[in-house]
């Protein structure tokens, strides 16, 4: 699951709240071992996703770099090439 979490910092256009939420959801799923929590655990699961998303947003917004922003399409192409080499 976690291999689906992508870097979120230093992209043009900047990361969206939806992308941050998706990364937080993947992280909570991995840590909890649940794709979908039970009704009893849903509240704690959702709360964890929201808190991790908020912390992630704060982190991404506070980071600084002198490197030029990366292009999403170029990075996606590099990932496809790595995958093709790895899996043939």
OpenMM code with the backbone's topology and positions (N, CA, C; nanometers):
from openmm import Vec3, app, unit

residues = "UNK UNK UNK UNK UNK UNK UNK UNK UNK UNK UNK UNK UNK UNK UNK UNK UNK UNK UNK UNK UNK UNK UNK UNK UNK UNK UNK UNK UNK UNK UNK UNK UNK UNK UNK UNK UNK UNK UNK UNK UNK UNK UNK UNK UNK UNK UNK UNK UNK UNK UNK UNK UNK UNK UNK UNK UNK UNK UNK UNK UNK UNK UNK UNK UNK UNK UNK UNK UNK UNK UNK UNK UNK UNK UNK UNK UNK UNK UNK UNK UNK UNK UNK UNK UNK UNK UNK UNK".split()
positions = [
    Vec3(0.0805, -0.1199, 0.0000),
    Vec3(0.0000, 0.0000, 0.0000),
    Vec3(0.0847, 0.1262, 0.0000),
    Vec3(0.1851, 0.1349, 0.0840),
    Vec3(0.2605, 0.2590, 0.0983),
    Vec3(0.3393, 0.2951, -0.0257),
    Vec3(0.3654, 0.2005, -0.1122),
    Vec3(0.4394, 0.2374, -0.2321),
    Vec3(0.3571, 0.3317, -0.3187),
    Vec3(0.2277, 0.3430, -0.2918),
    Vec3(0.1420, 0.4332, -0.3666),
    Vec3(0.1495, 0.5770, -0.3156),
    Vec3(0.2148, 0.5988, -0.2033),
    Vec3(0.2299, 0.7346, -0.1524),
    Vec3(0.3423, 0.7996, -0.2322),
    Vec3(0.3123, 0.9121, -0.2913),
    Vec3(0.4073, 0.9818, -0.3767),
    Vec3(0.4644, 1.1026, -0.3038),
    Vec3(0.5852, 1.1444, -0.3431),
    Vec3(0.6384, 1.2689, -0.2875),
    Vec3(0.5411, 1.3835, -0.3178),
    Vec3(0.5276, 1.4740, -0.2236),
    Vec3(0.4308, 1.5823, -0.2380),
    Vec3(0.4944, 1.7206, -0.2405),
    Vec3(0.6228, 1.7279, -0.2136),
    Vec3(0.6890, 1.8568, -0.2013),
    Vec3(0.7574, 1.8984, -0.3311),
    Vec3(0.7512, 2.0267, -0.3575),
    Vec3(0.8244, 2.0921, -0.4655),
    Vec3(0.7757, 2.0505, -0.6040),
    Vec3(0.6454, 2.0577, -0.6241),
    Vec3(0.5872, 2.0318, -0.7551),
    Vec3(0.5161, 2.1560, -0.8063),
    Vec3(0.5072, 2.1641, -0.9363),
    Vec3(0.4319, 2.2707, -1.0001),
    Vec3(0.3270, 2.2043, -1.0865),
    Vec3(0.2002, 2.2251, -1.0662),
    Vec3(0.1396, 2.3068, -0.9604),
    Vec3(0.1559, 2.2402, -0.8241),
    Vec3(0.1422, 2.3193, -0.7181),
    Vec3(0.1602, 2.2659, -0.5825),
    Vec3(0.0605, 2.1537, -0.5513),
    Vec3(0.0970, 2.0755, -0.4524),
    Vec3(0.0130, 1.9637, -0.4096),
    Vec3(-0.1249, 2.0146, -0.3661),
    Vec3(-0.2268, 1.9345, -0.3968),
    Vec3(-0.3639, 1.9709, -0.3594),
    Vec3(-0.4014, 1.9045, -0.2272),
    Vec3(-0.5075, 1.9547, -0.1665),
    Vec3(-0.5569, 1.8932, -0.0437),
    Vec3(-0.6030, 1.7498, -0.0687),
    Vec3(-0.6545, 1.7229, -0.1879),
    Vec3(-0.6992, 1.5869, -0.2211),
    Vec3(-0.5806, 1.4903, -0.2257),
    Vec3(-0.4690, 1.5352, -0.2808),
    Vec3(-0.3494, 1.4506, -0.2861),
    Vec3(-0.2950, 1.4244, -0.1458),
    Vec3(-0.2974, 1.5253, -0.0624),
    Vec3(-0.2523, 1.5080, 0.0758),
    Vec3(-0.3447, 1.4124, 0.1497),
    Vec3(-0.4747, 1.4268, 0.1304),
    Vec3(-0.5706, 1.3372, 0.1962),
    Vec3(-0.5502, 1.1930, 0.1503),
    Vec3(-0.5263, 1.1732, 0.0204),
    Vec3(-0.5043, 1.0378, -0.0317),
    Vec3(-0.3793, 0.9754, 0.0301),
    Vec3(-0.2733, 1.0535, 0.0457),
    Vec3(-0.1511, 1.0022, 0.1070),
    Vec3(-0.1754, 0.9670, 0.2537),
    Vec3(-0.2497, 1.0525, 0.3238),
    Vec3(-0.2807, 1.0263, 0.4651),
    Vec3(-0.3653, 0.9002, 0.4783),
    Vec3(-0.4607, 0.8827, 0.3900),
    Vec3(-0.5459, 0.7634, 0.3913),
    Vec3(-0.4630, 0.6374, 0.3682),
    Vec3(-0.3724, 0.6407, 0.2715),
    Vec3(-0.2864, 0.5255, 0.2455),
    Vec3(-0.2011, 0.4927, 0.3675),
    Vec3(-0.1477, 0.5961, 0.4318),
    Vec3(-0.0648, 0.5748, 0.5504),
    Vec3(-0.1462, 0.5093, 0.6625),
    Vec3(-0.2649, 0.5605, 0.6892),
    Vec3(-0.3476, 0.5049, 0.7968),
    Vec3(-0.3894, 0.3622, 0.7633),
    Vec3(-0.4198, 0.3355, 0.6386),
    Vec3(-0.4537, 0.1990, 0.5984),
    Vec3(-0.3377, 0.1040, 0.6247),
    Vec3(-0.2173, 0.1481, 0.5908),
    Vec3(-0.0999, 0.0631, 0.6095),
    Vec3(-0.0744, 0.0377, 0.7574),
    Vec3(-0.0747, 0.1435, 0.8360),
    Vec3(-0.0444, 0.1308, 0.9786),
    Vec3(-0.1502, 0.0482, 1.0511),
    Vec3(-0.2772, 0.0690, 1.0164),
    Vec3(-0.3855, -0.0018, 1.0853),
    Vec3(-0.4048, -0.1434, 1.0318),
    Vec3(-0.3589, -0.1680, 0.9084),
    Vec3(-0.3803, -0.2982, 0.8472),
    Vec3(-0.5223, -0.3169, 0.7968),
    Vec3(-0.5965, -0.2065, 0.7833),
    Vec3(-0.7361, -0.2133, 0.7396),
    Vec3(-0.7590, -0.1292, 0.6149),
    Vec3(-0.8244, -0.1894, 0.5168),
    Vec3(-0.8682, -0.1113, 0.4003),
    Vec3(-0.9907, -0.0293, 0.4377),
    Vec3(-1.0835, -0.0976, 0.5049),
    Vec3(-1.2051, -0.0316, 0.5531),
    Vec3(-1.2252, -0.0717, 0.6979),
    Vec3(-1.2252, 0.0266, 0.7874),
    Vec3(-1.2415, -0.0070, 0.9287),
    Vec3(-1.3851, -0.0502, 0.9602),
    Vec3(-1.3995, -0.1197, 1.0696),
    Vec3(-1.5329, -0.1573, 1.1156),
    Vec3(-1.6061, -0.0312, 1.1604),
    Vec3(-1.7350, -0.0436, 1.1758),
    Vec3(-1.8154, 0.0694, 1.2223),
    Vec3(-1.7624, 0.1213, 1.3550),
    Vec3(-1.7198, 0.0306, 1.4401),
    Vec3(-1.6679, 0.0681, 1.5716),
    Vec3(-1.5392, 0.1498, 1.5607),
    Vec3(-1.4567, 0.1217, 1.4592),
    Vec3(-1.3282, 0.1900, 1.4434),
    Vec3(-1.3300, 0.3060, 1.3435),
    Vec3(-1.4417, 0.3271, 1.2768),
    Vec3(-1.4489, 0.4291, 1.1715),
    Vec3(-1.4126, 0.5685, 1.2214),
    Vec3(-1.4620, 0.6054, 1.3362),
    Vec3(-1.4368, 0.7396, 1.3897),
    Vec3(-1.2871, 0.7614, 1.4152),
    Vec3(-1.2221, 0.6650, 1.4794),
    Vec3(-1.0788, 0.6765, 1.5078),
    Vec3(-0.9989, 0.6784, 1.3772),
    Vec3(-1.0389, 0.5961, 1.2820),
    Vec3(-0.9721, 0.5886, 1.1514),
    Vec3(-0.9804, 0.7241, 1.0802),
    Vec3(-1.1010, 0.7793, 1.0703),
    Vec3(-1.1215, 0.9080, 1.0033),
    Vec3(-1.0464, 1.0207, 1.0739),
    Vec3(-1.0477, 1.0171, 1.2060),
    Vec3(-0.9770, 1.1191, 1.2840),
    Vec3(-0.8262, 1.1124, 1.2559),
    Vec3(-0.7727, 0.9931, 1.2488),
    Vec3(-0.6297, 0.9765, 1.2197),
    Vec3(-0.5969, 1.0298, 1.0806),
    Vec3(-0.6805, 1.0010, 0.9831),
    Vec3(-0.6573, 1.0499, 0.8462),
    Vec3(-0.6566, 1.2029, 0.8458),
    Vec3(-0.7518, 1.2640, 0.9115),
    Vec3(-0.7600, 1.4106, 0.9129),
    Vec3(-0.6405, 1.4732, 0.9843),
    Vec3(-0.5991, 1.4151, 1.0944),
    Vec3(-0.4833, 1.4705, 1.1667),
    Vec3(-0.3547, 1.4550, 1.0862),
    Vec3(-0.3355, 1.3405, 1.0247),
    Vec3(-0.2150, 1.3190, 0.9443),
    Vec3(-0.2160, 1.4105, 0.8226),
    Vec3(-0.3317, 1.4309, 0.7615),
    Vec3(-0.3413, 1.5230, 0.6484),
    Vec3(-0.3054, 1.6653, 0.6914),
    Vec3(-0.3516, 1.7073, 0.8073),
    Vec3(-0.3207, 1.8423, 0.8559),
    Vec3(-0.1718, 1.8590, 0.8831),
    Vec3(-0.1107, 1.7588, 0.9449),
    Vec3(0.0330, 1.7648, 0.9728),
    Vec3(0.1128, 1.7623, 0.8422),
    Vec3(0.0680, 1.6829, 0.7471),
    Vec3(0.1361, 1.6761, 0.6181),
    Vec3(0.1280, 1.8102, 0.5461),
    Vec3(0.0116, 1.8731, 0.5489),
    Vec3(-0.0034, 2.0048, 0.4863),
    Vec3(0.0910, 2.1049, 0.5519),
    Vec3(0.0968, 2.1045, 0.6841),
    Vec3(0.1863, 2.1963, 0.7555),
    Vec3(0.3324, 2.1700, 0.7178),
    Vec3(0.3698, 2.0442, 0.7081),
    Vec3(0.5067, 2.0092, 0.6709),
    Vec3(0.5397, 2.0589, 0.5301),
    Vec3(0.4567, 2.0237, 0.4339),
    Vec3(0.4817, 2.0619, 0.2948),
    Vec3(0.4874, 2.2143, 0.2808),
    Vec3(0.3983, 2.2844, 0.3506),
    Vec3(0.3956, 2.4300, 0.3416),
    Vec3(0.5161, 2.4954, 0.4085),
    Vec3(0.5793, 2.4273, 0.5028),
    Vec3(0.6914, 2.4875, 0.5748),
    Vec3(0.8275, 2.4539, 0.5141),
    Vec3(0.8334, 2.3543, 0.4269),
    Vec3(0.9608, 2.3163, 0.3655),
    Vec3(1.0065, 2.4219, 0.2649),
    Vec3(1.1374, 2.4365, 0.2546),
    Vec3(1.1961, 2.5312, 0.1596),
    Vec3(1.3028, 2.4602, 0.0776),
    Vec3(1.3196, 2.5057, -0.0460),
    Vec3(1.4237, 2.4513, -0.1322),
    Vec3(1.4652, 2.5559, -0.2342),
    Vec3(1.5865, 2.5418, -0.2822),
    Vec3(1.6318, 2.6288, -0.3904),
    Vec3(1.6206, 2.5574, -0.5249),
    Vec3(1.5850, 2.4302, -0.5216),
    Vec3(1.5684, 2.3521, -0.6442),
    Vec3(1.4436, 2.3993, -0.7187),
    Vec3(1.4474, 2.3960, -0.8498),
    Vec3(1.3277, 2.4342, -0.9251),
    Vec3(1.2178, 2.3300, -0.9043),
    Vec3(1.0918, 2.3727, -0.9106),
    Vec3(0.9817, 2.2772, -0.8932),
    Vec3(0.9863, 2.1683, -0.9991),
    Vec3(0.9469, 2.0473, -0.9581),
    Vec3(0.9428, 1.9336, -1.0498),
    Vec3(0.8113, 1.9353, -1.1269),
    Vec3(0.8166, 1.8840, -1.2480),
    Vec3(0.6983, 1.8722, -1.3319),
    Vec3(0.6342, 1.7357, -1.3073),
    Vec3(0.5063, 1.7336, -1.2794),
    Vec3(0.4374, 1.6084, -1.2468),
    Vec3(0.4445, 1.5073, -1.3610),
    Vec3(0.4265, 1.5536, -1.4826),
    Vec3(0.4264, 1.4617, -1.5960),
    Vec3(0.5648, 1.4002, -1.6186),
    Vec3(0.6687, 1.4799, -1.6020),
    Vec3(0.8052, 1.4290, -1.6166),
    Vec3(0.8352, 1.3244, -1.5097),
    Vec3(0.7950, 1.3521, -1.3876),
    Vec3(0.8167, 1.2570, -1.2779),
    Vec3(0.7367, 1.1291, -1.2994),
    Vec3(0.6152, 1.1417, -1.3514),
    Vec3(0.5334, 1.0227, -1.3792),
    Vec3(0.5984, 0.9372, -1.4877),
    Vec3(0.6553, 1.0013, -1.5879),
    Vec3(0.7239, 0.9275, -1.6940),
    Vec3(0.8459, 0.8534, -1.6391),
    Vec3(0.9208, 0.9183, -1.5524),
    Vec3(1.0360, 0.8523, -1.4890),
    Vec3(0.9902, 0.7295, -1.4095),
    Vec3(0.8785, 0.7421, -1.3383),
    Vec3(0.8266, 0.6298, -1.2599),
    Vec3(0.7835, 0.5150, -1.3503),
    Vec3(0.7203, 0.5470, -1.4618),
    Vec3(0.6807, 0.4415, -1.5567),
    Vec3(0.8037, 0.3708, -1.6131),
    Vec3(0.9074, 0.4480, -1.6417),
    Vec3(1.0305, 0.3875, -1.6943),
    Vec3(1.0949, 0.2956, -1.5906),
    Vec3(1.0972, 0.3384, -1.4635),
    Vec3(1.1531, 0.2530, -1.3566),
    Vec3(1.0714, 0.1250, -1.3437),
    Vec3(0.9416, 0.1378, -1.3527),
    Vec3(0.8539, 0.0216, -1.3422),
    Vec3(0.8767, -0.0745, -1.4575),
    Vec3(0.8923, -0.0210, -1.5775),
    Vec3(0.9166, -0.1059, -1.6940),
    Vec3(1.0482, -0.1813, -1.6805),
    Vec3(1.1519, -0.1137, -1.6293),
    Vec3(1.2801, -0.1814, -1.6079),
    Vec3(1.2672, -0.2884, -1.5005),
    Vec3(1.1918, -0.2586, -1.3972),
    Vec3(1.1799, -0.3506, -1.2854),
    Vec3(1.0954, -0.4736, -1.3208),
    Vec3(0.9845, -0.4497, -1.3875),
    Vec3(0.8901, -0.5589, -1.4121),
    Vec3(0.8895, -0.6062, -1.5568),
    Vec3(0.9651, -0.5403, -1.6425),
    Vec3(0.9766, -0.5839, -1.7823),
    Vec3(0.8624, -0.5526, -1.8643),
] * unit.nanometer
topology = app.Topology()
chain = topology.addChain("A")
for resn in residues:
    res = topology.addResidue(resn, chain)
    for name in ("N", "CA", "C"):
        topology.addAtom(name, app.Element.getBySymbol(name[0]), res)
